[in-house]
Amino acid sequence: MRNHQRQLLGFYLNFLNKIKVRKTLNLSTLSPHFLQPQDSPNLKQRKIGRELANLLQFPCPNVPTSHYFKKIHAHILVLGFHQHDVFLVNTLLHAYSKLNLLSDAQKLFDTMPHRNLVTWSSMVSMYTQHGCSVEALVLFCRFRRSCTEDPNEYILASVIKACTLLGSLSQALLVHGLIVKGGFVQDVYVGTSLIDFYAKHGYVDEARLIFDGLRVKTTVTWTAIIAGYAKFGRSEVSLKLFYQMREGDVYPDRYVISSVLSACSMLVFLEGGRQIHSYVLRRGFDSDVSVVNGIIDFYLKCHKVNTGRKLFDQLVDKDVVSWTTMISGCMQNSFHGYAIDLFVEMVKKGWKPDAFGCTSVLNSCGTLQAEEKGRQVHAYAIKVNIDNDDFVKNGLIDMYAKCDSLTSARKVFDLLAAINVVSYNAMIEGYSRHSMLVEALDLFHEMRLSLSPPTLLTFVSLLGLSASLFLVELSCQIHGLIIKYGASLDNFAGSALIDVYSKCSCVGDARLVFEEVYDKDIVVWNAMFSGYSQQSENEESIKLYKDLQISRLKPNEFTFAAVITAASNLASLRHGQQFHNQVIKMGLDDDSFVTNSLVDMYAKCGSIEEAHKTFSSTNQRDTACWNSMISTYAQHGEAAKALEVFEHMIVDRAKPNYVTYVGVLSACSHAGLLDLGFYHFESMSQFGVEPGIDHYACMVSLLGRAGKVYEAKEFIEKMPIKPAAVVWRSLLSACRVSGHVELGTYAAEMAISCDPLDSGSYILLSNIFASKGMWTKVRRVREKMDMSRVVKEPGWSWIEVNNEVHRFIARDTAHRDSTLISLVLDNLILQIKGFGYVPNTTTFFLDD
């Protein structure tokens, strides 16, 4: 049958080539297949026109398409059909439009002496479909001026689509007026176009009014409104509309499903996404690669990487989007090694990653500091000619900076043809990460002189650098520039400012910034909690938590880690237990940060059993968690239990680190386990841990507690690194206990030379002299402290009574009940003296 049709079409073309006409037809040249002897000239011409139209509508597949239609166009011109047969010319216009031959269509349109509504509609639709929005609107204006007919629904729908592509609200409103005037408000095609325009440009409520007014809705209509709500963050409404759509007689297509999956991703609505996945399986859409890609993307954005990978592996007809979605999702979920492996596998299987895929894997290379892999991606980008893509170049700068290869990062930056704000930000962030203040500020100055004004991200990078160097003056200047540039203080910048002011001991200014941020998210709250923790403003931290509860924001693991630390510093068991209860209710009791904070809190509150219960109940113990438990036992003199936990840690294949061995050696020191202490000290290298100052200080303390003070001095002198003040203070403390005045004096001199402003060394030396009754030397120590302007930080304590924390500082009378408290204390002292108590005054001179 198909062969017969092809033969017939070939016969038609041969027939057309043989026709020789001027104004009338030469009957002798016409095939008897088309013309009968009794046909009149007009009838013959109409038959030829119909056959030409058939040839346009059903082209021969063996003939080059553009050549085929142009040949028919030539015959139309020769036969004079363009002068009177509007239907035939409209058909040719439609054919040119489908072939993207816009200039040929325009030339044909210009030669037409007669045009009807279909002609204008075809031309406007052609320009709109090919993205020529301006041309479509200009042509519509010509139509309004030159045509006496009113526009129909097809031309109006095309013009609205052109306005959508152009983003022209004023033009769309004018057309909307014509639609209302012409009575096309209820037309489903026109209405859908209006909904699509308003939804895509943020006027979702206006789009909803039109949507609700339509009596008939197609799948495209539902798609437009659902996608609009999803795009502008109103995902809950998208999901409600989807369920409403399913209750009707319109079936969702793949575009609707993609929009709804996007809504579920934004809400991290795992259950809703799973229901849509089930619907896809029931409807048989799982063979559509674009739908499966959307489902994979949903699971990855909901942090279900294994589920996403399972779907990816089951997908038979993968495309570039499938691979890129998987690589990007692994990167976003911090499965960076997985992302790199997928990229390598993708290339090996012959796929060509695009710029987005390269940018994602470069991020993973940078995070893992896998510079060699990053260079391979760089080489691939050059090979496939995507190294000039802005995203790829910025990704390369970021990757090299994270890999500590700032020279390579700067080379990529300098090779940029057009440096944009993202490039500047990536390079400044690289310098900031490595605390290169001069280079970062020089580049910032260059940026300000260029046509790339700094963004909030630029300021955040500089604030991070300022915070790491504790430069409060620079921080204030950057804050001033943020205000000067008129940048609104969003959550990101607000968090950075709170952090920098807190680190620079300006927690009051941090609180002012906190109050200034209008719509705070939990990150801003956490920054303030962290600031209070850094400055030991623990009571303020707990008060702030009460404000957080009133705000109805949901605290996360970082919030609880901060407030539990505050309760720990206050030794407030009651607050710590309340936070623990909330942690359990919110299902965060398995988080390592929270667990470590809880163990530390219970330890500082003296509840060792509760600390151990918390440690034992968690299923995910990281190295920090083990360290917390070891340090807890070590600080409370439970050396055997500390070492037992360390043994369990090794058996559990957790890798000990620097802090682990500080706890282990401290435990050995407290228990006087000299040989075991040296054994663990010498075994550190087996786990790749290099001994540091803290470890050497523990070993000196261990020798000193064993009474081997001269061996401790010899140990210090043989250290491969320069001893710090803390090491000499360990020896000094041991000399105080053992009463070695001469060695203690030497240790004090060495400690003071390392840290002249530390009062601890002076106090320990003074106490050694006082214990021997050497009061002249005690006075000299006091005079030396005064001359060096060394001030002893006063000791203070606190107690919680009736939900109020009372603080007491040594020799301070600021408390409202200080007189009454002093009377009670004096009475107690008199009573204990009556039982034979004799106060020790040998260390009273300075150590009060």
Stockholm file with secondary structure:
# STOCKHOLM 1.0

chainA/1-848         MRNHQRQLLGFYLNFLNKIKVRKTLNLSTLSPHFLQPQDSPNLKQRKIGRELANLLQFPCPNVPTSHYFKKIHAHILVLGFHQHDVFLVNTLLHAYSKLNLLSDAQKLFDTMPHRNLVTWSSMVSMYTQHGCSVEALVLFCRFRRSCTEDPNEYILASVIKACTLLGSLSQALLVHGLIVKGGFVQDVYVGTSLIDFYAKHGYVDEARLIFDGLRVKTTVTWTAIIAGYAKFGRSEVSLKLFYQMREGDVYPDRYVISSVLSACSMLVFLEGGRQIHSYVLRRGFDSDVSVVNGIIDFYLKCHKVNTGRKLFDQLVDKDVVSWTTMISGCMQNSFHGYAIDLFVEMVKKGWKPDAFGCTSVLNSCGTLQAEEKGRQVHAYAIKVNIDNDDFVKNGLIDMYAKCDSLTSARKVFDLLAAINVVSYNAMIEGYSRHSMLVEALDLFHEMRLSLSPPTLLTFVSLLGLSASLFLVELSCQIHGLIIKYGASLDNFAGSALIDVYSKCSCVGDARLVFEEVYDKDIVVWNAMFSGYSQQSENEESIKLYKDLQISRLKPNEFTFAAVITAASNLASLRHGQQFHNQVIKMGLDDDSFVTNSLVDMYAKCGSIEEAHKTFSSTNQRDTACWNSMISTYAQHGEAAKALEVFEHMIVDRAKPNYVTYVGVLSACSHAGLLDLGFYHFESMSQFGVEPGIDHYACMVSLLGRAGKVYEAKEFIEKMPIKPAAVVWRSLLSACRVSGHVELGTYAAEMAISCDPLDSGSYILLSNIFASKGMWTKVRRVREKMDMSRVVKEPGWSWIEVNNEVHRFIARDTAHRDSTLISLVLDNLILQIKGFGYVPNTTTFFLDD
#=GR chainA/1-848 SS CHHHHHHHHHHHHHHHHHCCCSSSCCGGGSCTTTCCTTCCHHHHHHHHHHHHHHHHHSCCTTSCHHHHHHHHHHHHHHHTGGGTCHHHHHHHHHHHHHTTCHHHHHHHHHHCSCCCHHHHHHHHHHHHHTTCHHHHHHHHHHHHHHCCSCCCHHHHHHHHHHHHHHTCHHHHHHHHHHHHHHTCTTCHHHHHHHHHHHHHTTCHHHHHHHHHHCSSCCHHHHHHHHHHHHHTTCHHHHHHHHHHHHHTTCCCCHHHHHHHHHHHHHHTCHHHHHHHHHHHHHHTGGGCHHHHHHHHHHHHHTTCHHHHHHHHHHCSSCCHHHHHHHHHHHHHTTCHHHHHHHHHHHHHTTCCCCHHHHHHHHHHHHHTTCHHHHHHHHHHHHHTTCTTSHHHHHHHHHHHHHTTCHHHHHHHHHTCSSCCHHHHHHHHHHHHHTTCHHHHHHHHHHHHHTTCCCCHHHHHHHHHHHHHHTCHHHHHHHHHHHHHTTCCCCHHHHHHHHHHHHHTTCHHHHHHHHHHCSSCCHHHHHHHHHHHHHTTCHHHHHHHHHHHHHHTCCCCHHHHHHHHHHHHHTTCHHHHHHHHHHHHHTTCTTCHHHHHHHHHHHHHTTCHHHHHHHHHHCSCCCHHHHHHHHHHHHHTTCHHHHHHHHHHHHHTTCCCCHHHHHHHHHHHHHHTCHHHHHHHHHHGGGGTCCCCHHHHHHHHHHHHHTTCHHHHHHHHHTCSSCCCHHHHHHHHHHHHHHTCHHHHHHHHHHHHHHCTTCHHHHHHHHHHHHHTTCHHHHHHHHHHHHHTTCCCCCCEEEEEETTEEEEEETTCCCSTTHHHHHHHHHHHHHHHHHTTCCCCCTTTTTCC
#=GC SS_cons         CHHHHHHHHHHHHHHHHHCCCSSSCCGGGSCTTTCCTTCCHHHHHHHHHHHHHHHHHSCCTTSCHHHHHHHHHHHHHHHTGGGTCHHHHHHHHHHHHHTTCHHHHHHHHHHCSCCCHHHHHHHHHHHHHTTCHHHHHHHHHHHHHHCCSCCCHHHHHHHHHHHHHHTCHHHHHHHHHHHHHHTCTTCHHHHHHHHHHHHHTTCHHHHHHHHHHCSSCCHHHHHHHHHHHHHTTCHHHHHHHHHHHHHTTCCCCHHHHHHHHHHHHHHTCHHHHHHHHHHHHHHTGGGCHHHHHHHHHHHHHTTCHHHHHHHHHHCSSCCHHHHHHHHHHHHHTTCHHHHHHHHHHHHHTTCCCCHHHHHHHHHHHHHTTCHHHHHHHHHHHHHTTCTTSHHHHHHHHHHHHHTTCHHHHHHHHHTCSSCCHHHHHHHHHHHHHTTCHHHHHHHHHHHHHTTCCCCHHHHHHHHHHHHHHTCHHHHHHHHHHHHHTTCCCCHHHHHHHHHHHHHTTCHHHHHHHHHHCSSCCHHHHHHHHHHHHHTTCHHHHHHHHHHHHHHTCCCCHHHHHHHHHHHHHTTCHHHHHHHHHHHHHTTCTTCHHHHHHHHHHHHHTTCHHHHHHHHHHCSCCCHHHHHHHHHHHHHTTCHHHHHHHHHHHHHTTCCCCHHHHHHHHHHHHHHTCHHHHHHHHHHGGGGTCCCCHHHHHHHHHHHHHTTCHHHHHHHHHTCSSCCCHHHHHHHHHHHHHHTCHHHHHHHHHHHHHHCTTCHHHHHHHHHHHHHTTCHHHHHHHHHHHHHTTCCCCCCEEEEEETTEEEEEETTCCCSTTHHHHHHHHHHHHHHHHHTTCCCCCTTTTTCC
//
